[in-house]
Amino acid sequence: MTKRNTQQRRHLILTQINELGEVAVDVLAEQFQTSEVTIRKDLTALEKSGLLLRRYGGAIALPQEIVSDDIDSKRKVAIAKAAAGLIKDHNRIIIDSGRTTAAMIPELGNKRGLVVMTNAIKVANRLLALENEPTLLMTGGTWDPHSESFQGQVAENVLRSYDFDQLFIGADGIDVERGTTTFNELVGLSQVMAGAAREVIVLVESEKIGRKIPNLELPWQQVTTLITDSNLALDTRQAIEACGVQLICAEL
């Protein structure tokens, strides 16, 4: 079974579970003419990607209350797809912690030879679930429960020893005049990440742009591209572009 066939089968399994609400391992194995072991691997990979929930003998669709607040919301997916479109095969990238950045991972399935550094266990798990598993690097460091990521001097020193093509990072808010902002006072690692990458790409939903949050994370001078959704007002678009930042508004 080729990787392409594996991806197609998993896509069909996901489509089926979203239509029926649940699937059984033995039924899927007979349907796809493969072993139950293979189907269990498929379901495990899809669960790690946050796309379903495993149950004894099969899997069920995500409950609606989870779907409504899931990382794969419509806007996050649109932004994630636009971000993934900027990545070339064999790129060396950093993916920071966060729901929007994590939503990029399923979009990387067709990228070849990627080297990915992350400070987030959830991002790492989603990367490992990809069929074309990229080379994964972890920062290590001190675990920060607020951001659910590793922070601190160890993580910073690890990052300083590498060179990357792109950083993909989220934000709690955007100050149109200053740059990205955050509720978290631990901004040192974000700045080191930005310094280690030739391009800094910020992923943020339009509703966060204009939020008044005290902590400046990355000034516009450090940001190459801002990717948001198409709900952004025209005057705000113009103000951001006037700061010298490339603006991409993903269509919903």
Residue, then its C-alpha position, 0 to 999 in steps of 0.5 A: m500500500t503506497k503512502r498516497n493510498t494510505q492518505q486516500r483511505r484515511h480521507l475516506i474513513l474520515t468522510q464516512i465517520n462524519e456522515l455516519g457518526e461512528v465506524a467499526v474496525d472490522v467493517l472498515a477492514e472488509q470495505f478497504q480489503t486490508s487488515e484490522v491492524t492497518i485500520r487501527k493504525d489509521l484510526t490512531a493517526l486520525e485521533k492524534s490529528g484531532l479528527l476523531l475519537r477512538r472507541y473499543g472496536g472502532a471510532i466515533a465522530l468528535p462531539q459537536e461541543i468539541v468541534s465548535d471550539d476545535i483547532d480545525s474551525k473554518r477560519k483556522v483551516a483557511i489561515a492554515k492552508a494559506a500558511a502551508g502554501l508558503i512552505k516548499d519541500h525540504n524547508r526548515i521551519i519552526i512551528d510555535s505552540g497554539r491552536t492556529t499553528a497546530a491546524m497547519i499540520p494536516e496541510l503538510g501531508n504532501k510536503r517532502g523532506l521537511v525539518v520541523m522544530t517545535n516547542a509544543i507536544k501537541v504540535a509534535n504529536r500531530l507531526l508524527a501522525l503524518e504519513n510522510e513524517p518530517t524530521l522532528l526537532m524539539t526545543g526542550g526547556t521548562w514546561d509552561p502550562h499557560s502556553e502548553s509549551f516549553q520555554g526558558q533558557v534551554a529552549e532559547n539556546v537550542l534554537r540559537s544553534y539552528d538556522f531556519d527558513q520560516l517561523f510560523i507563530g500565532a498571537d493573542g492579539i495584534d496591535v496595528e501600530r506596534g505588532t503582535t501582542t500576548f497575555n503571556e509575559l514569557v516573550g523571550l522564546s518568541q523573539v529568539m525564534a524570530g531571530a533564528a528564521r529568515e521569514v516570520i509568518v504570523l497566523v491570527e484570526s481577524e477578530k484578534i486584530g486590534r485587541k488591546i493587550p499589554n505585552l508586545e511580543l514581536p514588533w512589526q520590524q521582525v514580522t515578514t508576513l501576517i496571515t488572517d481571514s477575509n473578515l478584516a476591514l479594509d482600513t485595517r488592512q491598509a494600516i498593517e501593509a503600511c508597516g511594511v508587512q506582507l498581508i494575506c487574507a485567506e478566503l473563508 
